[in-house]
Amino acid sequence: MTGFIDFLSTLGFLQLSVGNLIMIAVGLTLVYLAIRYEMEPLLLLPIGITAVLVNLPLNNIANWPVAINPPANIGDNIFKLVSYMNQTYGPPGLLDIIYYLLVKTEIVPLLIFFGLGAMTDFGPMIADPKTALMGAAAQIGVFVAMLTALALGFNLHQSASIGIIGGADGPTTIYLTTKLAPEILAATAVAAYSYMSLVPIIQPPIIKALTSPEERKIRMKQLRPVSKREKMLFPIITMIVIGLLVPSAAPLIGMLMIGNLFRESGVVERLSKAAQEELMNIVTIFLGLGVGSTMRAESFLTTQTLEILGLGVVAFASATAGGVLFGKLMMKASKGEINPMIGAAGVSAVPMSARVVQRMASEEDPGNFILMHAMGPNVAGVIGTAVVAGVFLALLG
C-alpha cells in the first residue's frame, strides 16, 4: 500500500494546480495562433509549447526560479551565480541552462542582432537620411508606455523594460528586461512578439485617423542609388559614433553593424549567409525555449502580466502615432513631398510595418510605391530602440 501511495506521488496529475492548467491553455493558445494564423511563428511556437512543458509538474526540466536576489558578492559573475543557484535550488534542468547561460547572459539577444544586421539593408535610410528622424520620433511610444507604467505602480526598472516594447523590437526588449527586470521577462517578451505580429491590425486604424486620403496618396520621388562604399562605411561609422556617445548601447549596435558589414562587404558571403540562416535559426530556437521557460504559473499569472499586455498596446499605438505625426510635420516642411504614413514604419517591426504602409498607399492609389521610402524609418527604428535601451541601461543598470 505504501508503495502504491509513493507511486501516486510521482504522477504529475495529482500535482497540477489551477495556475498550471491556465498556463497550459495559454501556451496552447500561442501554439494555435502561430500555426493557424502564422503570428510570429518562429518565436510564438517555441515559446508556447515550452510554456506548456514547464507547467507540467515534476518534470525537472526547469528547476531554478526566474527572478532571484543573489548575495551582493556574486554581482554579474555568471560562474558564481550558477554555483549559487546549484547550491540553493539543486541541479539545473535543460531549460535552466538555456535561460541562465544563453539568454540571461545576453549571448542569444546579441547574436540575434548580429543575424539581423546580416539580413538588413540600410540603403533606403542612407539614400534619404532625413527619414531616420521618423524612426527617432516613433520612440515616443517607449516613453509614453514607460510613464504610464510608472503611474500604474511599476518600479523604474520594470517601467523601462515595459516601455521598450514600444520599439517593436523583441531582442532589444529581452536584452533590456533580462538586465533590469527579469521577473517580468515572460510578459514583456510575449507582449513584444504578439503585438509585432498584430502590426497589420493595430497600425491601420491609427494611420487612417491621423491622415487624410489625400495625404495617403502622396507619391514620393525615387530614391537615389546608394554606392557600395556608402553601405560599407555606414556600419563602421555608426558603430563608432554610437559606441562613443552611448557606450551601453554598443553591444547591440555593435553586433548589428558587424553583421551588416559582413553583408555589405561582399567578401565573406559564406559567413553572411551563415549568420542569416544557420546561426539565426539556432539562436531563435534558444530564445524561444529560454523565454518560454519563464512562463510558469507562479511568475506569469499576476495582475502585473495583464497590465503589461495592456501597456504593450499603449506602446505600439503611441509609437505609431508619434511617427505619423512627425511624418505630417515633415510633409509640411517639404511642401508635400513626403507621405506622412512612412512615419508609422518607425516602430521597427522590420519589414512588417513598412509593408503595412505600402499596402495602405496602394489602397488609395494602386500605382503608389513607397515601400523603400518606408524602409528608411523602419531600419532607423531598430537603431533608435537600441540607443534608447542603452540610455536606460546607462541610467538604471
Beta strands, then each sheet from edge to edge (+ up, - down):
end
